[in-house]
Amino acid sequence: MFEKAKDKAEEAVGAGQEQFGRATDDSKTQFEGAVRKNLSQASYAVNDAVDTIKSKTSDNPVPALLVAAGVGFVLAKLLGGRH
């Protein structure tokens, strides 16, 4: 929960920095603000996806285990190869 709030605050700071750079015609500050804003949005999205996966797997662990086993099997076949 704290991570989401931190990401939203960082997004607001980045947006403000981007606007300040635009208002002062400082392209470096504007760019840094845009990067900061977009990174925090991406971080928020990743944290949200992780929370969703945690929720789904804790509610119904059997399908999650089957998917993990299937992914492991496929990776072993792809990376193991025959000599």
Secondary structure, DSSP 8 states (H G I E B T S, - for coil): -HHHHHHHHHHHHHHHHHHHHHHTT-HHHHHHHHHHHHHHHHHHHHHHHHHHHHHHHHH-HHHHHHHHHHHHHHHHHHHH---
